[in-house]
Amino acid sequence: MPSVAARQIPAATTLLAGLLARAQNASPRTLLAVFFAVSVGAALMPLLVAAASNSGMPAALYAQVSADKDLLAEILPPPAHLLESYATASALILATEPAQQAALLERMALLQEEFVARHEYWQANQPDGELKTLLQAADEPAQHFFEVFDARLMPALRVAPELAARVFNLELTPAYAEHRAVLEEAAQLARQQLQDRESAAPAGGSAGRLVLGAASVLVLAAVYQLSRVSVRRTLGTAIASMQEAASIISANSEQVALTVLHQAAAADKSAAVMQAQSSAFAIFAAALEELYSTLADTSAAAQTTAQSAHAAGQDTLAILDELQSQLHANSEQLAHLSSHHTQIGSLSSCVGEFAAQSNLLARRATVEAARSGEHGKGFSVVATEIRRLADESRKSDDHIQHLVAELENGTGAAAPAGQADDPPLAAGMDQARQTAAAFEELAAALHTATDRAQHSLLSLQKQVTALQAGFDTLSRPGGSTHQIEAGVTASRTALEQFKAAALLAPPWLI
C-alpha cells in the first residue's frame, strides 16, 4: 500500500499548481500573503508527513479526511463558476457592443461547462450520504439558473434591457440564491463530518492532526485569499456598471411610463369615438343579417324556379318523343298508301284499256249493223250504248288517273316531312335536349352561387361581430389605462429590485 507521503505529494503538487494559476492576476500584497502561507506550509510539510505516517490514522479515514478538505476548499469561498456566471449575466444586460456581448456569451458557455465538469467530478468521487445528496440538490437550481439564462433572459434581452433586468431579478437571482443556500448547508455538513472523522482518529496521532490542521488552515487561507481576489476583480467592474446602468434604466423607465400614460389618456379620450364605431358596426351587422335572410329566400325561390324549369324541359322532351313516334307511324302509313296508289294506277290503266277496246268493238258493231240493214238495227242500238259506256269509262279512268296523280304528289311531299330521321326534326330534338341540360346546369350553378354567397355573408357577419367586440373593449373608459399603469408599476418594482441588487455586494467581497 502506498505510504501517506506518496499519497500526499501529488495532492500538494496539484494544489500548488492551482495556487500559482490563481496568483497570476493577484496584487503584490496578496502575493506576499500567499507566499508567507506557502512558505510556512512547506516548512511544516516534513513534520506533517512524519506525523501523519506515525499517527496510526487508517488510510481510508485519511483519504476521506483529505477529500472532505478538498471539498471545503472548493466550496469555501463559493465556486467561482456559478458566481462568475451570475456576474457575467448582469454584465451582459449592460453590454452595448456586439463584440462585448459575444465575448460574454462565450465566457458564459465556458463557465457552464466547467461547472458541469466539477459537479460530475464530486458526484463520482464523493461517497453516498447526506453530503452527496446536498451536492446533487445544489445542482438542480444551478441547472435551472442556466436554463433561465438561455430560454428566458436572452430572448428578453433581444427585446429590451429593461425586460431582461426584470427576468434577472425575478428568476435568475432566486435560482442563484437557492444554489448558494444549498452550498452553505453542504459546507457546514462537510465541516461537521471533517471534525467527526478527525475526532475518530487514534489518540497517538494528535500531534500529526495538529500539524495537518495547521497546514490545512494555511493552505485554505491562501486558497481563500486568491479566490476572493479573483472573484472580486471579476465582479468589481460588473457591479459598478450595474449601479450606473440601474440608474439609467430607471430614468428611461420613468420616461417610458410617462409616454405610455399619455397614450393611455389619449385612448380614454377616444372612447366616445370607439363607442360610435361600435354602434355603426352593430347597425351594419343588422343589415347583414337582413341581407342574409333575403338571400336565403331568393335562393329558395331560385331553386324552386330551376326545378320547375327542369320539369318543363322533361315534359317537352316527352312530348317530342311522342310526336316523333307518331310521325314515324304516319310515315309508315304513307308508305303503305303509296303502294296502294301504284295498284290503283295499274287498275285504272286496265279500265282505260278495257274502255278503249270496248269503244273499238262498239264502232265495229255499228259498222256491221249498218251493213245488215233492218236486221242490224237492234244490234246498232246495243253498239251505240256500248260505245257510250266506253266513253264514260274512259272519262272515269282519266278522272281516276288525275286523282291518283294528285294523291301521289301529296303523299310524296308529306313522306319526307313525316320521316323520323328528318334533319330538321332531329335538330329540334337535339335542341330540346340541350335546353333541358342547360336548365339543369343553370339550376346547379344558381344553387352553388347562393350557397357561396350565404357562406360569404356568414363569414362577414363573424368578422363584423369580432370588430364590434374589439371596439366595445376599446370603448370601455379607463380599462386599458389601469392595465398599463399596473404594467408600469411592475416594471418600476423590477427595476428597483435590480438597482438594489447592484448596490449590495456579497459579504465575502468586502
C-alpha positions as CSV (number, residue, x, y, z in Angstrom):
1,M,0.0,0.0,0.0
2,P,1.4,3.5,-0.8
3,S,2.6,5.5,2.1
4,V,0.9,8.6,3.3
5,A,3.7,10.8,1.9
6,A,3.3,9.2,-1.5
7,R,-0.4,9.9,-1.5
8,Q,0.1,13.5,-0.1
9,I,2.8,14.7,-2.5
10,P,0.6,14.6,-5.7
11,A,-2.3,16.3,-4.0
12,A,0.1,19.0,-2.7
13,T,1.5,19.4,-6.2
14,T,-1.9,19.8,-7.7
15,L,-2.9,22.3,-5.1
16,L,0.2,24.4,-5.6
17,A,-0.3,24.4,-9.3
18,G,-3.8,25.8,-8.8
19,L,-2.5,28.4,-6.4
20,L,0.1,29.5,-9.0
21,A,-2.5,29.8,-11.7
22,R,-4.7,32.0,-9.4
23,A,-1.7,34.1,-8.4
24,Q,-1.0,35.4,-11.9
25,N,-3.6,38.1,-11.5
26,A,-3.2,38.8,-7.8
27,S,-1.9,42.1,-6.3
28,P,1.6,42.3,-4.7
29,R,0.1,42.4,-1.2
30,T,-1.9,39.3,-1.9
31,L,1.1,37.6,-3.4
32,L,3.1,38.4,-0.3
33,A,0.4,36.9,2.0
34,V,0.2,33.8,-0.1
35,F,4.0,33.4,-0.2
36,F,4.1,33.5,3.6
37,A,1.4,30.9,3.9
38,V,3.0,28.6,1.3
39,S,6.4,29.0,3.0
40,V,5.0,28.0,6.4
41,G,3.2,25.1,4.8
42,A,6.4,24.0,3.1
43,A,8.3,24.2,6.3
44,L,5.7,22.2,8.1
45,M,5.3,19.6,5.3
46,P,8.0,17.2,6.6
47,L,6.6,17.4,10.1
48,L,3.1,16.8,8.5
49,V,4.3,13.8,6.6
50,A,6.2,12.3,9.6
51,A,3.4,12.9,12.0
52,A,0.8,11.5,9.6
53,S,3.0,8.5,9.0
54,N,3.4,7.8,12.7
55,S,0.0,8.7,13.8
56,G,-1.6,5.4,13.0
57,M,-4.6,7.0,11.2
58,P,-6.2,4.5,8.9
59,A,-5.6,5.0,5.2
60,A,-9.3,5.0,4.3
61,L,-10.1,7.6,7.0
62,Y,-7.1,9.7,6.0
63,A,-8.3,9.6,2.3
64,Q,-11.8,10.6,3.4
65,V,-10.5,13.5,5.5
66,S,-8.4,14.7,2.6
67,A,-11.4,14.5,0.3
68,D,-13.5,16.5,2.8
69,K,-10.8,19.2,3.0
70,D,-10.6,19.4,-0.8
71,L,-14.4,19.7,-1.0
72,L,-14.3,22.5,1.6
73,A,-11.6,24.3,-0.3
74,E,-13.9,24.1,-3.4
75,I,-17.0,25.3,-1.6
76,L,-15.5,28.0,0.7
77,P,-15.4,30.6,-0.8
78,P,-18.3,29.6,-3.2
79,P,-17.3,28.1,-6.5
80,A,-16.4,30.8,-9.0
81,H,-18.3,29.1,-11.8
82,L,-21.8,30.0,-10.9
83,L,-20.8,33.2,-9.1
84,E,-19.0,34.4,-12.2
85,S,-21.9,33.3,-14.3
86,Y,-24.2,35.4,-12.2
87,A,-21.9,38.4,-12.7
88,T,-21.5,37.7,-16.4
89,A,-25.3,37.7,-16.9
90,S,-25.6,41.1,-15.2
91,A,-22.7,42.4,-17.3
92,L,-24.4,41.1,-20.5
93,I,-27.5,43.1,-19.7
94,L,-25.4,46.2,-19.6
95,A,-23.3,45.5,-22.6
96,T,-24.0,47.6,-25.7
97,E,-21.3,46.5,-28.1
98,P,-21.8,43.3,-30.2
99,A,-18.2,42.2,-29.7
100,Q,-18.5,42.6,-25.9
101,Q,-21.8,40.6,-25.9
102,A,-20.2,37.8,-28.0
103,A,-17.3,37.6,-25.6
104,L,-19.6,37.4,-22.5
105,L,-21.7,34.7,-24.2
106,E,-18.6,32.7,-24.9
107,R,-17.4,33.1,-21.3
108,M,-20.8,32.0,-20.1
109,A,-20.7,28.8,-22.1
110,L,-17.2,28.0,-20.8
111,L,-18.3,28.6,-17.2
112,Q,-21.3,26.3,-17.6
113,E,-19.0,23.5,-19.0
114,E,-16.6,24.0,-16.1
115,F,-19.5,23.8,-13.6
116,V,-20.9,20.6,-15.1
117,A,-17.4,19.0,-15.1
118,R,-16.8,20.0,-11.4
119,H,-20.2,18.7,-10.3
120,E,-19.7,15.4,-12.1
121,Y,-16.3,15.0,-10.5
122,W,-17.6,15.5,-7.0
123,Q,-20.6,13.2,-7.7
124,A,-18.2,10.5,-8.9
125,N,-15.7,10.8,-6.0
126,Q,-18.0,11.6,-3.1
127,P,-19.3,8.5,-1.2
128,D,-23.1,8.1,-0.8
129,G,-24.6,10.0,2.0
130,E,-26.2,13.3,3.1
131,L,-23.3,15.4,1.7
132,K,-23.6,13.8,-1.7
133,T,-27.4,14.4,-1.6
134,L,-26.9,18.1,-0.8
135,L,-24.4,18.4,-3.7
136,Q,-26.9,16.9,-6.0
137,A,-29.6,19.2,-4.7
138,A,-27.3,22.2,-5.3
139,D,-27.0,21.1,-9.0
140,E,-30.8,21.5,-9.6
141,P,-31.0,25.3,-9.0
142,A,-27.8,25.7,-10.9
143,Q,-29.2,23.9,-13.9
144,H,-32.3,26.0,-13.6
145,F,-30.1,29.0,-13.5
146,F,-28.6,28.2,-16.9
147,E,-31.9,27.2,-18.3
148,V,-33.4,30.5,-17.3
149,F,-30.4,32.3,-18.9
150,D,-30.8,30.5,-22.2
151,A,-34.6,30.3,-22.5
152,R,-35.8,33.5,-20.8
153,L,-33.1,36.1,-20.2
154,M,-31.5,36.0,-23.7
155,P,-34.9,36.4,-25.6
156,A,-35.9,39.2,-23.2
157,L,-32.5,40.9,-23.8
158,R,-33.2,40.9,-27.6
159,V,-36.5,42.8,-26.9
160,A,-35.3,45.3,-24.3
161,P,-32.7,45.5,-21.5
162,E,-35.5,46.5,-19.0
163,L,-37.3,43.3,-19.7
164,A,-34.0,41.3,-19.3
165,A,-33.4,43.1,-16.0
166,R,-36.8,42.0,-14.8
167,V,-36.1,38.4,-15.7
168,F,-32.7,38.7,-13.9
169,N,-34.3,39.9,-10.7
170,L,-37.4,37.7,-10.6
171,E,-36.0,34.4,-12.0
172,L,-32.2,34.3,-12.2
173,T,-31.4,35.8,-8.8
174,P,-33.7,33.3,-6.9
175,A,-32.0,30.3,-8.6
176,Y,-28.6,31.6,-7.7
177,A,-29.6,32.3,-4.1
178,E,-31.1,28.8,-3.8
179,H,-27.8,27.3,-5.1
180,R,-25.8,29.4,-2.6
181,A,-28.0,28.3,0.3
182,V,-27.6,24.6,-0.5
183,L,-23.8,25.0,-0.9
184,E,-23.6,26.7,2.5
185,E,-25.5,23.9,4.1
186,A,-23.2,21.4,2.3
187,A,-20.2,23.3,3.6
188,Q,-21.5,23.2,7.2
189,L,-22.1,19.5,6.9
190,A,-18.7,18.9,5.4
191,R,-17.1,20.8,8.4
192,Q,-19.0,18.6,10.8
193,Q,-18.0,15.4,9.0
194,L,-14.4,16.5,9.0
195,Q,-14.5,17.2,12.7
196,D,-16.2,13.9,13.4
197,R,-13.6,11.9,11.4
198,E,-10.6,13.7,12.9
199,S,-12.1,13.1,16.4
200,A,-12.4,9.4,15.5
201,A,-8.6,9.1,14.7
202,P,-6.4,7.3,17.2
203,A,-5.1,9.3,20.2
204,G,-1.4,8.9,19.3
205,G,-1.9,10.9,16.2
206,S,-2.9,14.2,18.0
207,A,0.4,15.8,17.0
208,G,0.0,14.8,13.4
209,R,-3.5,16.1,13.4
210,L,-2.3,19.4,14.9
211,V,0.4,19.8,12.2
212,L,-2.0,18.6,9.5
213,G,-4.7,21.1,10.7
214,A,-2.2,23.9,10.8
215,A,-1.0,23.2,7.3
216,S,-4.6,22.9,6.1
217,V,-5.5,26.2,7.6
218,L,-2.6,27.9,5.9
219,V,-3.5,26.3,2.6
220,L,-7.2,27.1,2.9
221,A,-6.3,30.7,3.8
222,A,-4.2,31.0,0.7
223,V,-6.9,29.5,-1.4
224,Y,-9.5,31.8,0.1
225,Q,-7.4,34.9,-0.5
226,L,-6.7,34.0,-4.1
227,S,-10.3,33.1,-4.7
228,R,-11.5,36.3,-3.1
229,V,-9.2,38.5,-5.2
230,S,-10.0,36.6,-8.4
231,V,-13.8,36.8,-8.0
232,R,-13.7,40.3,-6.5
233,R,-11.8,41.5,-9.5
234,T,-14.2,39.8,-11.9
235,L,-17.2,41.3,-10.2
236,G,-15.9,44.8,-9.4
237,T,-16.4,46.2,-12.8
238,A,-19.7,44.4,-13.3
239,I,-21.2,45.8,-10.1
240,A,-20.1,49.3,-10.8
241,S,-21.6,49.0,-14.3
242,M,-24.8,47.6,-12.8
243,Q,-25.1,50.5,-10.4
244,E,-24.7,53.0,-13.2
245,A,-27.0,51.2,-15.6
246,A,-29.7,50.7,-13.0
247,S,-29.9,54.5,-12.6
248,I,-30.0,55.0,-16.4
249,I,-32.6,52.2,-16.9
250,S,-34.7,53.7,-14.0
251,A,-34.7,57.1,-15.6
252,N,-35.6,55.6,-19.0
253,S,-38.4,53.6,-17.4
254,E,-39.9,56.8,-15.9
255,Q,-39.8,58.4,-19.4
256,V,-41.4,55.3,-20.9
257,A,-44.0,55.2,-18.2
258,L,-45.0,58.9,-18.8
259,T,-45.2,58.3,-22.5
260,V,-47.4,55.2,-22.0
261,L,-49.7,57.0,-19.6
262,H,-50.1,59.9,-22.1
263,Q,-51.0,57.4,-24.7
264,A,-53.5,55.7,-22.4
265,A,-55.1,59.1,-21.6
266,A,-55.5,59.7,-25.4
267,A,-57.0,56.3,-25.7
268,D,-59.5,57.2,-23.0
269,K,-60.4,60.4,-24.8
270,S,-61.2,58.4,-27.9
271,A,-63.6,56.1,-26.1
272,A,-66.6,58.0,-27.4
273,V,-65.3,57.6,-31.0
274,M,-64.9,53.9,-30.4
275,Q,-68.4,53.7,-29.0
276,A,-69.8,55.4,-32.1
277,Q,-67.9,53.0,-34.3
278,S,-69.2,50.1,-32.3
279,S,-72.8,51.3,-32.8
280,A,-72.2,51.7,-36.5
281,F,-70.9,48.2,-36.7
282,A,-74.0,47.0,-34.8
283,I,-76.2,48.6,-37.5
284,F,-74.1,47.1,-40.2
285,A,-74.4,43.7,-38.6
286,A,-78.2,44.0,-38.5
287,A,-78.2,45.0,-42.2
288,L,-76.0,42.0,-43.0
289,E,-78.5,39.8,-41.1
290,E,-81.4,41.1,-43.1
291,L,-79.4,40.6,-46.4
292,Y,-78.6,37.1,-45.3
293,S,-82.3,36.3,-44.8
294,T,-83.2,37.9,-48.1
295,L,-80.5,35.9,-49.9
296,A,-81.8,32.7,-48.3
297,D,-85.4,33.5,-49.5
298,T,-84.0,34.3,-53.0
299,S,-82.0,31.1,-53.1
300,A,-85.1,29.1,-52.2
301,A,-87.2,30.8,-54.8
302,A,-84.5,30.3,-57.5
303,Q,-84.2,26.7,-56.5
304,T,-87.9,26.2,-57.0
305,T,-87.9,28.0,-60.3
306,A,-85.0,25.9,-61.5
307,Q,-86.8,22.7,-60.5
308,S,-89.9,23.9,-62.4
309,A,-87.9,24.7,-65.5
310,H,-86.3,21.3,-65.3
311,A,-89.7,19.6,-65.0
312,A,-91.0,21.6,-68.0
313,G,-87.9,20.6,-70.0
314,Q,-88.5,17.0,-69.2
315,D,-92.2,17.3,-70.2
316,T,-91.2,18.9,-73.5
317,L,-88.8,16.1,-74.2
318,A,-91.6,13.6,-73.5
319,I,-93.9,15.4,-75.9
320,L,-91.3,15.5,-78.6
321,D,-90.6,11.8,-78.2
322,E,-94.3,11.0,-78.6
323,L,-94.5,13.3,-81.7
324,Q,-91.5,11.5,-83.1
325,S,-93.2,8.2,-82.6
326,Q,-96.5,9.4,-84.3
327,L,-94.5,10.8,-87.2
328,H,-92.8,7.5,-87.6
329,A,-96.2,5.8,-87.7
330,N,-97.6,8.3,-90.2
331,S,-94.5,7.8,-92.4
332,E,-95.2,4.0,-92.4
333,Q,-98.9,4.6,-93.3
334,L,-97.9,7.0,-96.1
335,A,-95.5,4.4,-97.5
336,H,-98.3,1.8,-97.4
337,L,-100.7,4.2,-99.1
338,S,-98.1,5.0,-101.8
339,S,-98.0,1.3,-102.6
340,H,-101.9,1.3,-102.9
341,H,-101.6,4.3,-105.3
342,T,-99.5,2.2,-107.6
343,Q,-102.0,-0.6,-107.5
344,I,-104.9,1.9,-108.2
345,G,-102.9,3.3,-111.1
346,S,-102.5,-0.2,-112.6
347,L,-106.2,-0.9,-112.2
348,S,-107.0,2.5,-113.8
349,S,-104.8,1.7,-116.7
350,C,-106.6,-1.6,-117.2
351,V,-110.0,0.1,-117.1
352,G,-108.8,2.6,-119.6
353,E,-107.6,-0.1,-121.9
354,F,-110.8,-2.0,-121.5
355,A,-112.8,1.2,-122.4
356,A,-110.7,1.7,-125.5
357,Q,-111.2,-1.9,-126.6
358,S,-115.0,-1.6,-125.8
359,N,-115.2,1.6,-127.9
360,L,-113.4,-0.1,-130.8
361,L,-115.7,-3.1,-130.6
362,A,-118.7,-0.7,-130.5
363,R,-117.6,1.1,-133.6
364,R,-117.1,-2.2,-135.4
365,A,-120.5,-3.4,-134.3
366,T,-122.1,-0.2,-135.6
367,V,-120.5,-0.7,-139.0
368,E,-121.7,-4.3,-139.1
369,A,-125.2,-3.2,-138.1
370,A,-125.3,-0.7,-140.9
371,R,-124.4,-3.4,-143.4
372,S,-127.1,-5.7,-142.1
373,G,-129.8,-3.2,-142.7
374,E,-133.2,-3.8,-141.0
375,H,-131.8,-6.9,-139.3
376,G,-129.0,-5.0,-137.7
377,K,-130.9,-2.0,-136.2
378,G,-131.2,-3.6,-132.8
379,F,-127.6,-4.5,-132.8
380,S,-126.8,-0.9,-133.8
381,V,-128.6,0.4,-130.7
382,V,-126.6,-2.0,-128.4
383,A,-123.4,-1.0,-130.1
384,T,-124.2,2.7,-129.5
385,E,-124.8,2.0,-125.8
386,I,-121.6,0.1,-125.5
387,R,-119.7,2.9,-127.1
388,R,-121.3,5.4,-124.8
389,L,-120.4,3.3,-121.8
390,A,-116.9,3.0,-123.2
391,D,-116.6,6.8,-123.4
392,E,-117.9,7.2,-119.9
393,S,-115.4,4.6,-118.7
394,R,-112.6,6.4,-120.4
395,K,-113.6,9.7,-118.8
396,S,-113.8,8.0,-115.4
397,D,-110.4,6.5,-116.0
398,D,-109.0,9.9,-116.8
399,H,-110.5,11.3,-113.7
400,I,-109.1,8.4,-111.6
401,Q,-105.7,9.0,-113.1
402,H,-105.9,12.6,-112.2
403,L,-106.9,11.9,-108.6
404,V,-104.2,9.3,-108.3
405,A,-101.6,11.7,-109.6
406,E,-102.7,14.4,-107.1
407,L,-102.7,11.8,-104.3
408,E,-99.2,10.6,-105.2
409,N,-98.0,14.2,-105.3
410,G,-99.5,14.9,-101.8
411,T,-98.1,11.7,-100.2
412,G,-94.8,12.3,-101.9
413,A,-94.5,15.7,-100.3
414,A,-95.7,14.6,-96.9
415,A,-93.5,11.5,-96.7
416,P,-90.1,13.3,-96.2
417,A,-91.6,15.6,-93.5
418,G,-93.0,12.6,-91.7
419,Q,-89.9,10.6,-91.6
420,A,-88.4,10.0,-88.0
421,D,-84.9,10.7,-89.2
422,D,-85.7,14.0,-90.9
423,P,-82.8,16.5,-90.2
424,P,-85.0,19.4,-89.0
425,L,-86.9,17.1,-86.7
426,A,-83.6,15.6,-85.3
427,A,-82.2,19.1,-84.9
428,G,-85.2,20.2,-82.9
429,M,-85.0,17.1,-80.7
430,D,-81.3,17.8,-80.0
431,Q,-82.0,21.4,-79.3
432,A,-84.7,20.4,-76.8
433,R,-82.3,18.1,-75.0
434,Q,-79.6,20.7,-74.9
435,T,-82.1,23.2,-73.5
436,A,-83.1,20.7,-70.7
437,A,-79.4,20.1,-69.9
438,A,-78.8,23.8,-69.8
439,F,-81.7,24.3,-67.3
440,E,-80.1,21.6,-65.1
441,E,-76.7,23.3,-65.2
442,L,-78.3,26.6,-64.5
443,A,-80.1,25.2,-61.5
444,A,-76.9,23.7,-60.2
445,A,-74.9,26.9,-60.8
446,L,-77.6,29.0,-59.1
447,H,-77.6,26.7,-56.1
448,T,-73.8,26.9,-55.8
449,A,-73.7,30.7,-56.2
450,T,-76.4,31.2,-53.5
451,D,-74.5,28.8,-51.1
452,R,-71.3,30.7,-51.6
453,A,-73.0,34.0,-51.1
454,Q,-74.5,32.7,-47.9
455,H,-71.2,31.5,-46.6
456,S,-69.5,34.8,-47.5
457,L,-72.2,36.7,-45.7
458,L,-71.9,34.4,-42.7
459,S,-68.1,35.0,-42.6
460,L,-68.6,38.7,-42.9
461,Q,-71.0,38.6,-40.0
462,K,-68.4,36.9,-37.8
463,Q,-65.8,39.5,-38.7
464,V,-68.2,42.3,-38.0
465,T,-69.0,40.7,-34.7
466,A,-65.3,40.4,-33.8
467,L,-64.7,44.0,-34.8
468,Q,-67.6,45.2,-32.8
469,A,-66.3,43.3,-29.7
470,G,-62.9,44.9,-30.2
471,F,-64.5,48.4,-30.4
472,D,-66.5,47.6,-27.3
473,T,-63.3,46.6,-25.4
474,L,-61.6,49.8,-26.6
475,S,-64.5,52.0,-25.7
476,R,-64.5,50.9,-22.1
477,P,-63.2,54.1,-20.3
478,G,-60.1,53.6,-18.1
479,G,-59.8,49.8,-18.7
480,S,-56.7,49.9,-20.8
481,T,-55.2,52.7,-18.7
482,H,-55.4,50.7,-15.5
483,Q,-53.7,47.7,-17.2
484,I,-50.9,49.9,-18.5
485,E,-50.5,51.6,-15.1
486,A,-50.2,48.1,-13.5
487,G,-47.6,47.1,-16.0
488,V,-45.6,50.3,-15.4
489,T,-45.8,49.8,-11.7
490,A,-44.5,46.2,-12.1
491,S,-41.7,47.4,-14.3
492,R,-40.7,50.0,-11.7
493,T,-40.6,47.4,-9.0
494,A,-38.4,45.1,-11.0
495,L,-36.0,48.0,-11.8
496,E,-35.8,49.0,-8.1
497,Q,-35.0,45.4,-7.2
498,F,-32.3,45.3,-9.9
499,K,-30.9,48.5,-8.6
500,A,-30.9,47.2,-5.0
501,A,-29.1,44.0,-6.2
502,A,-26.5,46.1,-7.9
503,L,-25.9,48.2,-4.8
504,L,-25.5,45.2,-2.5
505,A,-22.2,43.4,-2.8
506,P,-21.8,39.9,-1.3
507,P,-20.3,40.0,2.2
508,W,-17.3,37.9,1.3
509,L,-16.2,40.6,-1.2
510,I,-15.7,43.2,1.5
